[in-house]
């Protein structure tokens, strides 16, 4: 752990008897080790977003220590403290051992919370649309004619941090409501669908305007253009990803393809596998992962398109409305109206969740660029030895270095120590959960990784369908060229950078993810069977094994021991 985070965690553990930490949700968003600069930005962003949501729901007292901590260089959520916060929304046993006045007070509290929730539910889409429209038009401090001073760059970075905070506030609130709406819709579908075969996933697939899904479709269109030309097709099929661009630039027939690729990077180049890590290069910096995805798409054909998935959604919607319009159900018109309203909200929030994430990542990318520009100036001034040294100082330490309040030799000592610690964390296999007591944490034993034939792995049914195919275990979308058409993509977690691979894969299995995680949403958009939350999937499953992925039941079957 980084020293300041370690001190905070140990202090609060002495105050709490036992505290449970988890990466089950945060691990999808921040999958790997974070640098000190990223942590100093992300910690207030995450706590600020939770504080924003809870304040709007009537909870005024947010814990000073916050909800996040670092173990093994990874971000964990304080599950114990989070659950304690949730209990403030409502008494756990309304009426149990309470007087009449206490029950009345509890009921009034619940009513106020419900009114606040409905108001926030109605106002969040407008906030999201304004933010999504605002971010692309904002400019960074360094213009075309003059390089701003270090002080101006720090000021601009502070401005972008404020923009990121506003985005994170809205994104987290939308994510919470999107999950609640989906779960509520799912309960009603199971209760009201009768003899129809409608699933909730069918009702929220093929939604228009989802940027993360459009990213994959744009890349697929580029791949189809490349495959139609024998010269570009041959380059993509025969060259390693790191050599493809060089070969394409030397090929006159590739001019149109290169222009399309440049347009893609202009639109989506702020994405990366580690979007929340400021040190991680973006696609615009290193397009090799995009090239790998393009190569993978050249192999793929006859994928499910948006029109087909939209038709699935329309048929499911008609089936549910038909079910609620016949027999005794037609005598309850409010039920059908309520279902239609809930469905519209669930669909709207599913799209908004993805699009807010894309807008936030764009703003976060501008923040990264400010820090990189500042790093170049500090290297030139002799205050840093290398540009990426900047990521091993916290934001407040950077300000002190620029202001002259942090000695250069002290900064270099901090950077060297934290670099060593960072490398150690990268080589450490961190657990998904930690139990801590008295300042000491217990790490679970390494999982059993034997591969018995016929093993069944339980998970979360995230996108319907059933596929039997060979596994491809991947840890980074830069490995996209290895993925063959129809293979089961097995990954720790996914974010928008993985989206184009979903069009090549036959099914998706991840270790982390919920019903409204990125992987689940985009898998449904593409009609890709998906089972998420499969514990230790990347350790248990080997590339080449025959798997059956049942997206209806949420199970993965290992059919053989081939690997």
C-alpha positions as CSV (number, residue, x, y, z in Angstrom):
1,X,0.0,0.0,0.0
2,X,1.0,3.6,-0.4
3,X,2.0,5.1,2.9
4,X,-0.8,7.6,3.3
5,X,-3.5,5.1,2.3
6,X,-1.9,2.5,4.6
7,X,-2.0,4.9,7.6
8,X,-5.7,5.7,6.9
9,X,-6.7,2.0,6.7
10,X,-4.8,0.9,9.8
11,X,-6.2,3.8,11.9
12,X,-9.8,3.0,11.0
13,X,-9.3,-0.7,11.6
14,X,-8.3,0.0,15.2
15,X,-11.7,1.8,15.5
16,X,-13.7,-1.1,13.8
17,X,-13.6,-4.6,15.2
18,X,-13.9,-6.3,11.9
19,X,-14.1,-4.7,8.5
20,X,-14.8,-6.4,5.2
21,X,-13.3,-5.0,2.0
22,X,-14.3,-6.1,-1.5
23,X,-13.3,-5.6,-5.2
24,X,-16.4,-7.3,-6.6
25,X,-17.7,-4.1,-8.2
26,X,-14.7,-1.7,-8.1
27,X,-12.5,-4.3,-9.7
28,X,-14.3,-4.0,-13.0
29,X,-13.8,-0.3,-13.2
30,X,-10.2,-0.2,-11.8
31,X,-8.9,-3.7,-12.6
32,X,-5.2,-3.3,-11.8
33,X,-2.7,-1.5,-9.6
34,X,-3.1,2.3,-9.4
35,X,-0.3,4.8,-9.2
36,X,-0.2,7.4,-6.4
37,X,-1.3,10.2,-8.8
38,X,-4.3,8.2,-9.9
39,X,-5.2,7.3,-6.4
40,X,-5.1,10.9,-5.2
41,X,-7.5,11.8,-7.9
42,X,-9.8,8.7,-7.8
43,X,-10.3,8.6,-4.0
44,X,-12.0,12.0,-3.8
45,X,-13.9,11.3,-7.0
46,X,-15.4,8.1,-5.7
47,X,-16.1,9.4,-2.2
48,X,-17.5,12.6,-3.6
49,X,-19.9,10.7,-5.9
50,X,-21.2,8.5,-3.0
51,X,-21.6,11.7,-0.9
52,X,-23.6,13.3,-3.7
53,X,-26.0,10.4,-4.0
54,X,-26.5,9.9,-0.3
55,X,-27.0,13.6,0.3
56,X,-29.7,13.7,-2.3
57,X,-31.3,10.7,-0.6
58,X,-31.3,12.4,2.8
59,X,-28.2,11.0,4.4
60,X,-26.2,14.0,5.5
61,X,-23.3,12.4,7.5
62,X,-20.8,10.8,5.2
63,X,-17.9,9.0,7.0
64,X,-14.7,11.1,7.1
65,X,-12.5,8.1,6.3
66,X,-14.6,7.4,3.1
67,X,-15.4,4.1,1.5
68,X,-12.2,3.2,-0.3
69,X,-8.8,1.9,0.6
70,X,-5.7,0.4,-1.1
71,X,-4.5,-3.1,-0.5
72,X,-1.7,-4.6,-2.7
73,X,-1.9,-1.4,-4.7
74,X,-5.6,-2.1,-5.7
75,X,-8.7,-0.2,-4.8
76,X,-11.1,-1.9,-2.5
77,X,-14.6,-0.8,-1.2
78,X,-15.2,-0.8,2.5
79,X,-18.2,-3.1,2.4
80,X,-18.9,-2.9,6.2
81,X,-19.1,0.9,6.2
82,X,-21.1,0.9,2.9
83,X,-23.7,-1.5,4.4
84,X,-23.9,0.7,7.5
85,X,-24.6,3.7,5.3
86,X,-27.4,1.9,3.5
87,X,-29.1,1.1,6.8
88,X,-29.6,4.8,7.3
89,X,-32.1,4.7,4.4
90,X,-34.5,2.6,6.4
91,X,-34.9,0.8,9.7
92,X,-34.1,-2.9,9.2
93,X,-37.1,-4.0,11.2
94,X,-39.9,-1.4,10.9
95,X,-42.4,-2.1,13.7
96,X,-40.3,-4.7,15.6
97,X,-40.1,-3.5,19.1
98,X,-41.0,0.1,18.1
99,X,-43.7,2.3,19.7
100,X,-46.5,3.7,17.6
101,X,-44.8,7.0,17.3
102,X,-41.5,5.4,16.3
103,X,-43.3,3.4,13.6
104,X,-44.9,6.5,12.4
105,X,-41.5,8.3,12.3
106,X,-39.9,5.4,10.4
107,X,-42.8,5.4,7.9
108,X,-42.3,9.1,7.4
109,X,-38.6,8.7,6.9
110,X,-39.3,6.0,4.2
111,X,-41.8,8.3,2.5
112,X,-39.3,11.2,2.4
113,X,-36.6,8.8,1.0
114,X,-39.0,7.6,-1.7
115,X,-39.9,11.2,-2.7
116,X,-36.2,12.1,-2.9
117,X,-35.5,9.0,-5.0
118,X,-38.3,9.7,-7.5
119,X,-37.2,13.3,-7.8
120,X,-33.6,12.2,-8.5
121,X,-34.8,9.5,-10.9
122,X,-36.7,12.2,-12.9
123,X,-33.9,14.8,-12.9
124,X,-30.8,12.6,-13.5
125,X,-31.4,12.1,-17.3
126,X,-31.3,15.9,-17.9
127,X,-28.1,16.2,-15.9
128,X,-26.6,13.4,-17.9
129,X,-27.5,14.8,-21.3
130,X,-26.1,18.2,-20.4
131,X,-22.8,16.7,-19.2
132,X,-22.6,14.4,-22.3
133,X,-23.1,17.5,-24.5
134,X,-20.7,19.7,-22.5
135,X,-17.5,17.7,-22.2
136,X,-16.6,17.3,-25.9
137,X,-16.7,21.0,-26.5
138,X,-14.4,21.9,-23.6
139,X,-10.8,22.8,-24.4
140,X,-7.6,22.1,-22.5
141,X,-5.3,25.0,-21.3
142,X,-2.5,24.5,-23.7
143,X,-3.5,26.1,-27.0
144,X,-1.8,26.0,-30.3
145,X,0.4,29.1,-30.0
146,X,1.9,29.0,-26.5
147,X,2.7,26.4,-23.9
148,X,1.0,27.4,-20.6
149,X,3.0,27.7,-17.4
150,X,3.2,24.9,-14.8
151,X,0.9,27.0,-12.6
152,X,-1.7,27.3,-15.4
153,X,-1.5,23.6,-16.1
154,X,-2.1,22.8,-12.5
155,X,-5.1,25.2,-12.5
156,X,-6.4,23.6,-15.7
157,X,-6.0,20.1,-14.1
158,X,-8.0,21.3,-11.1
159,X,-10.7,22.5,-13.5
160,X,-10.8,19.1,-15.2
161,X,-10.9,17.3,-11.8
162,X,-14.0,19.4,-11.0
163,X,-15.5,18.4,-14.4
164,X,-14.7,14.7,-13.6
165,X,-16.3,15.0,-10.2
166,X,-19.5,16.3,-11.7
167,X,-19.5,13.5,-14.2
168,X,-18.8,10.8,-11.5
169,X,-21.6,12.2,-9.3
170,X,-24.1,11.7,-12.1
171,X,-22.6,8.5,-13.4
172,X,-22.7,6.7,-10.0
173,X,-26.3,7.8,-9.3
174,X,-27.4,6.7,-12.7
175,X,-25.6,3.3,-12.2
176,X,-27.4,2.8,-8.9
177,X,-30.8,3.5,-10.4
178,X,-30.1,1.5,-13.5
179,X,-29.4,-1.5,-11.3
180,X,-32.5,-1.0,-9.2
181,X,-34.7,-0.5,-12.3
182,X,-33.3,-3.6,-14.0
183,X,-33.8,-5.7,-10.9
184,X,-37.4,-4.4,-10.3
185,X,-38.2,-5.0,-14.0
186,X,-36.8,-8.5,-13.8
187,X,-39.1,-9.3,-10.8
188,X,-42.2,-8.1,-12.7
189,X,-41.2,-9.9,-15.9
190,X,-40.9,-13.2,-14.0
191,X,-44.2,-12.6,-12.2
192,X,-46.3,-11.3,-15.2
193,X,-44.9,-13.0,-18.3
194,X,-47.1,-16.0,-17.9
195,X,-46.6,-18.6,-20.6
196,X,-44.4,-16.3,-22.7
197,X,-40.6,-16.9,-23.0
198,X,-39.7,-13.2,-22.5
199,X,-36.6,-12.4,-20.5
200,X,-35.6,-9.0,-19.1
201,X,-32.4,-9.1,-21.2
202,X,-34.6,-9.3,-24.3
203,X,-36.4,-6.1,-23.3
204,X,-33.2,-4.0,-22.9
205,X,-31.3,-5.1,-25.9
206,X,-30.8,-3.4,-29.3
207,X,-31.1,0.1,-27.7
208,X,-30.2,3.0,-30.0
209,X,-27.6,5.6,-29.1
210,X,-25.3,3.5,-26.9
211,X,-21.8,4.7,-27.7
212,X,-19.9,1.7,-26.3
213,X,-21.8,-0.6,-28.6
214,X,-21.5,1.7,-31.6
215,X,-17.7,1.7,-31.1
216,X,-17.6,-2.0,-31.9
217,X,-19.9,-1.7,-34.9
218,X,-17.7,1.1,-36.3
219,X,-14.6,-1.1,-36.0
220,X,-16.5,-3.9,-37.6
221,X,-17.4,-1.7,-40.6
222,X,-13.7,-0.8,-40.9
223,X,-12.8,-4.5,-40.9
224,X,-15.4,-5.2,-43.6
225,X,-13.8,-2.5,-45.7
226,X,-10.3,-4.0,-45.1
227,X,-11.5,-7.5,-45.9
228,X,-13.0,-6.4,-49.2
229,X,-9.5,-5.4,-50.5
230,X,-7.1,-8.3,-51.1
231,X,-4.0,-6.2,-50.3
232,X,-5.3,-4.8,-47.0
233,X,-6.8,-8.1,-46.0
234,X,-3.4,-9.8,-46.6
235,X,-1.6,-7.2,-44.4
236,X,-4.1,-7.6,-41.6
237,X,-4.0,-11.4,-41.7
238,X,-0.3,-11.9,-42.0
239,X,1.4,-9.1,-40.0
240,X,1.8,-8.8,-36.2
241,X,-0.3,-5.9,-34.8
242,X,2.7,-3.7,-34.1
243,X,3.7,-3.8,-37.8
244,X,0.3,-3.4,-39.4
245,X,0.2,0.4,-39.5
246,X,3.6,0.6,-41.1
247,X,2.6,-1.8,-43.8
248,X,-0.7,-0.1,-44.4
249,X,1.0,3.3,-44.8
250,X,3.2,1.8,-47.5
251,X,0.1,0.4,-49.4
252,X,-1.7,2.8,-51.8
253,X,-4.9,0.7,-51.5
254,X,-5.0,1.3,-47.8
255,X,-5.7,5.0,-48.0
256,X,-9.4,4.8,-47.3
257,X,-8.9,2.3,-44.5
258,X,-6.2,4.5,-42.8
259,X,-8.6,7.5,-43.0
260,X,-11.3,5.5,-41.3
261,X,-8.9,4.3,-38.7
262,X,-7.8,7.8,-38.0
263,X,-11.4,8.9,-37.7
264,X,-12.1,6.1,-35.2
265,X,-9.1,7.1,-33.1
266,X,-10.2,10.7,-33.2
267,X,-13.6,9.7,-31.8
268,X,-12.6,6.9,-29.4
269,X,-8.9,7.3,-28.9
270,X,-9.3,8.4,-25.3
271,X,-10.2,4.8,-24.4
272,X,-7.9,2.2,-23.0
273,X,-7.9,-1.0,-21.0
274,X,-7.2,0.9,-17.8
275,X,-9.3,4.0,-18.3
276,X,-9.0,5.1,-14.7
277,X,-5.2,4.8,-14.5
278,X,-3.7,8.0,-15.5
279,X,-0.3,6.4,-16.5
280,X,-1.9,3.9,-18.9
281,X,-1.5,4.8,-22.6
282,X,-4.6,5.6,-24.5
283,X,-5.5,4.2,-27.9
284,X,-4.5,7.5,-29.4
285,X,-1.0,7.1,-27.9
286,X,-0.7,3.5,-28.9
287,X,-3.2,2.2,-31.5
288,X,-1.8,-1.4,-31.4
289,X,-4.8,-2.7,-29.4
290,X,-7.2,-1.2,-32.0
291,X,-5.2,-2.8,-34.8
292,X,-5.4,-6.2,-33.0
293,X,-9.2,-5.8,-32.7
294,X,-9.4,-4.9,-36.4
295,X,-7.4,-8.0,-37.3
296,X,-9.8,-10.1,-35.1
297,X,-12.8,-8.6,-36.9
298,X,-11.4,-9.4,-40.4
299,X,-11.7,-13.1,-39.3
300,X,-15.3,-12.6,-38.1
301,X,-18.4,-12.6,-40.3
302,X,-22.2,-12.8,-40.1
303,X,-22.3,-11.2,-36.7
304,X,-25.6,-10.2,-35.0
305,X,-26.3,-6.6,-35.9
306,X,-28.2,-3.8,-34.2
307,X,-31.3,-4.3,-36.3
308,X,-31.6,-7.9,-35.3
309,X,-31.3,-7.1,-31.7
310,X,-33.8,-4.3,-31.9
311,X,-36.2,-6.8,-33.4
312,X,-35.6,-9.1,-30.4
313,X,-36.5,-6.2,-28.1
314,X,-39.6,-5.3,-30.1
315,X,-40.9,-8.8,-30.1
316,X,-40.3,-9.2,-26.4
317,X,-42.1,-5.9,-25.7
318,X,-45.1,-6.8,-27.8
319,X,-45.3,-10.2,-26.1
320,X,-45.4,-8.6,-22.6
321,X,-47.9,-6.0,-23.6
322,X,-50.0,-8.7,-25.2
323,X,-49.8,-10.8,-22.1
324,X,-50.9,-7.9,-20.0
325,X,-53.8,-7.1,-22.4
326,X,-55.6,-10.4,-22.3
327,X,-57.8,-12.3,-19.9
328,X,-58.2,-10.9,-16.4
329,X,-55.1,-8.8,-16.9
330,X,-56.9,-6.4,-19.2
331,X,-59.1,-5.4,-16.2
332,X,-55.9,-3.9,-14.6
333,X,-54.9,-1.1,-17.1
334,X,-52.7,0.6,-14.5
335,X,-50.5,-2.5,-14.4
336,X,-49.7,-2.3,-18.1
337,X,-49.1,1.5,-17.9
338,X,-46.8,0.9,-14.9
339,X,-44.9,-1.8,-16.8
340,X,-44.5,0.5,-19.8
341,X,-43.1,3.3,-17.7
342,X,-40.7,1.0,-15.8
343,X,-39.5,-0.5,-19.1
344,X,-38.9,2.9,-20.6
345,X,-36.9,4.0,-17.5
346,X,-34.9,0.8,-17.4
347,X,-34.0,1.2,-21.1
348,X,-33.1,4.9,-20.8
349,X,-30.9,4.4,-17.7
350,X,-29.1,1.5,-19.4
351,X,-28.1,3.7,-22.2
352,X,-27.3,6.7,-20.0
353,X,-25.0,4.6,-17.8
354,X,-22.8,3.7,-20.7
355,X,-22.8,7.1,-22.3
356,X,-22.0,8.9,-19.1
357,X,-19.1,6.6,-18.6
358,X,-17.8,7.5,-22.1
359,X,-18.2,11.2,-21.4
360,X,-16.4,10.8,-18.0
361,X,-13.5,8.9,-19.6
362,X,-13.1,11.7,-22.2
363,X,-12.9,14.3,-19.4
364,X,-10.5,12.1,-17.5
365,X,-8.3,11.8,-20.6
366,X,-8.0,15.6,-20.8
367,X,-6.8,15.6,-17.1
368,X,-4.2,13.0,-18.1
369,X,-3.0,15.2,-21.0
370,X,-2.6,18.2,-18.6
371,X,-0.4,16.1,-16.3
372,X,1.7,14.8,-19.2
373,X,2.2,18.3,-20.5
374,X,3.2,19.4,-17.0
375,X,5.6,16.4,-16.8
376,X,7.4,17.5,-19.9
377,X,8.0,20.9,-18.4
378,X,9.2,19.5,-15.1
379,X,11.6,17.2,-16.9
380,X,12.9,20.1,-18.9
381,X,13.4,22.1,-15.7
382,X,15.3,19.2,-14.1
383,X,12.6,18.6,-11.4
384,X,11.7,15.1,-12.8
385,X,14.0,12.6,-14.4
386,X,11.4,11.1,-16.7
387,X,7.9,12.1,-17.8
388,X,6.1,9.2,-16.2
389,X,7.8,10.0,-12.8
390,X,4.8,12.4,-12.4
391,X,2.4,9.4,-11.8
392,X,4.3,8.5,-8.7
393,X,3.6,11.7,-6.9
394,X,0.2,12.6,-5.4
395,X,-1.6,15.7,-6.8
396,X,-0.9,17.7,-3.7
397,X,2.8,16.8,-3.9
398,X,2.9,17.9,-7.5
399,X,1.6,21.3,-6.4
400,X,4.2,21.5,-3.7
401,X,6.9,20.6,-6.2
402,X,5.8,23.3,-8.6
403,X,5.5,25.9,-5.8
404,X,8.9,25.0,-4.4
405,X,7.6,23.5,-1.2
406,X,8.8,20.0,-2.0
407,X,12.5,19.6,-2.5
408,X,13.5,17.9,-5.8
409,X,15.7,15.4,-4.0
410,X,12.8,14.5,-1.7
411,X,10.5,14.1,-4.7
412,X,13.0,11.8,-6.4
413,X,13.3,9.7,-3.2
414,X,9.5,9.3,-3.1
415,X,9.3,8.4,-6.7
416,X,12.0,5.8,-6.5
417,X,10.4,4.2,-3.4
418,X,7.0,4.1,-4.9
419,X,8.2,2.7,-8.2
420,X,9.7,-0.3,-6.3
421,X,6.4,-0.7,-4.4
422,X,4.4,-0.5,-7.7
423,X,6.5,-3.2,-9.3
424,X,6.0,-5.4,-6.2
425,X,2.2,-4.9,-6.4
426,X,2.1,-5.7,-10.1
427,X,3.6,-9.1,-9.3
428,X,1.2,-9.8,-6.5
429,X,-2.1,-11.7,-7.0
430,X,-4.5,-9.7,-4.9
431,X,-7.6,-11.4,-3.4
432,X,-11.2,-10.3,-4.4
433,X,-12.1,-9.8,-0.7
434,X,-10.2,-9.0,2.5
435,X,-11.3,-9.3,6.1
436,X,-9.4,-7.0,8.5
437,X,-9.3,-6.8,12.2
438,X,-7.1,-4.8,14.6
439,X,-5.0,-3.3,11.8
440,X,-4.2,-6.7,10.2
441,X,-5.8,-8.2,7.1
442,X,-6.2,-11.9,6.2
443,X,-5.5,-13.0,2.7
444,X,-7.4,-16.1,1.5
445,X,-5.4,-19.1,0.2
446,X,-4.6,-19.3,-3.5
447,X,-7.6,-20.9,-5.3
448,X,-7.5,-24.5,-6.5
449,X,-6.8,-24.6,-10.2
450,X,-7.1,-28.3,-11.1
451,X,-9.2,-28.9,-14.2
452,X,-11.5,-31.8,-13.7
453,X,-13.6,-32.8,-16.7
454,X,-17.2,-31.8,-16.5
455,X,-16.6,-29.1,-13.8
456,X,-19.5,-26.7,-13.4
457,X,-18.7,-23.0,-12.6
458,X,-21.6,-21.0,-11.3
459,X,-22.0,-17.3,-12.2
460,X,-24.5,-14.6,-13.0
461,X,-26.8,-15.0,-16.0
462,X,-26.1,-11.6,-17.7
463,X,-27.1,-12.2,-21.4
464,X,-29.3,-15.1,-22.6
465,X,-28.2,-17.9,-25.0
466,X,-26.2,-21.1,-24.9
467,X,-22.9,-21.7,-26.7
468,X,-20.4,-24.5,-26.8
469,X,-17.0,-23.5,-28.0
470,X,-13.3,-23.4,-27.2
471,X,-12.1,-20.9,-24.6
472,X,-9.7,-18.0,-25.1
473,X,-8.4,-16.6,-21.8
474,X,-7.4,-13.0,-22.2
475,X,-6.2,-10.3,-19.8
476,X,-6.0,-7.3,-22.1
477,X,-7.8,-6.3,-25.3
478,X,-4.4,-5.7,-26.9
479,X,-4.4,-9.5,-27.4
480,X,-7.4,-9.2,-29.7
481,X,-5.6,-10.7,-32.7
482,X,-5.5,-14.0,-30.9
483,X,-9.3,-14.3,-30.5
484,X,-10.8,-16.5,-33.2
485,X,-14.4,-16.3,-34.4
486,X,-16.8,-18.0,-32.1
487,X,-14.4,-18.6,-29.2
488,X,-15.6,-18.0,-25.6
489,X,-13.9,-14.9,-24.4
490,X,-12.8,-15.4,-20.7
491,X,-11.5,-12.3,-19.0
492,X,-11.1,-10.8,-15.4
493,X,-13.5,-8.0,-16.3
494,X,-14.4,-5.8,-19.3
495,X,-14.8,-2.1,-20.0
496,X,-15.6,-0.2,-23.3
497,X,-12.1,-1.1,-24.6
498,X,-13.2,-4.7,-24.9
499,X,-16.4,-3.9,-26.9
500,X,-15.1,-4.6,-30.4
501,X,-14.0,-8.1,-29.3
502,X,-17.6,-9.0,-28.4
503,X,-18.4,-9.1,-32.1
504,X,-15.8,-11.8,-32.7
505,X,-16.5,-13.9,-29.6
506,X,-19.2,-16.6,-29.3
507,X,-19.8,-16.0,-25.6
508,X,-18.4,-14.0,-22.7
509,X,-17.3,-15.2,-19.2
510,X,-15.8,-12.8,-16.7
511,X,-14.8,-12.9,-13.0
512,X,-16.4,-9.6,-12.1
513,X,-19.5,-7.9,-13.3
514,X,-23.2,-7.4,-12.5
515,X,-26.4,-7.2,-14.5
516,X,-25.8,-3.6,-15.4
517,X,-22.0,-3.8,-15.8
518,X,-20.5,-2.8,-19.1
519,X,-19.9,-6.4,-20.1
520,X,-23.6,-7.4,-19.5
521,X,-25.0,-4.3,-21.3
522,X,-22.9,-4.6,-24.4
523,X,-23.2,-8.4,-24.5
524,X,-27.0,-8.0,-24.6
525,X,-26.6,-5.3,-27.3
526,X,-24.7,-7.8,-29.5
527,X,-26.8,-10.9,-28.6
528,X,-23.8,-12.5,-27.0
529,X,-24.4,-15.1,-24.3
530,X,-22.7,-14.0,-21.1
531,X,-22.1,-15.4,-17.7
532,X,-20.4,-13.0,-15.3
533,X,-19.1,-13.2,-11.7
534,X,-17.5,-16.6,-12.3
535,X,-15.0,-16.8,-9.5
536,X,-11.4,-17.3,-10.6
537,X,-12.5,-18.0,-14.2
538,X,-9.2,-17.0,-15.7
539,X,-7.3,-19.3,-13.3
540,X,-9.6,-22.3,-13.6
541,X,-10.2,-22.2,-17.4
542,X,-7.4,-22.7,-19.9
543,X,-7.3,-21.5,-23.4
544,X,-8.4,-24.3,-25.7
545,X,-10.8,-26.0,-23.3
546,X,-14.2,-26.8,-24.6
547,X,-16.8,-24.8,-22.6
548,X,-20.6,-24.6,-22.6
549,X,-21.7,-21.1,-21.6
550,X,-25.4,-21.1,-20.5
551,X,-26.5,-17.4,-20.4
552,X,-30.0,-18.5,-19.4
553,X,-29.0,-20.3,-16.2
554,X,-25.7,-18.5,-15.4
555,X,-23.4,-21.5,-15.5
556,X,-20.2,-22.5,-17.3
557,X,-19.5,-26.1,-18.0
558,X,-15.9,-27.3,-18.6
559,X,-16.5,-30.1,-21.1
560,X,-13.0,-31.5,-21.3
561,X,-9.5,-31.0,-19.9
562,X,-7.9,-29.9,-23.2
563,X,-5.6,-26.9,-22.8
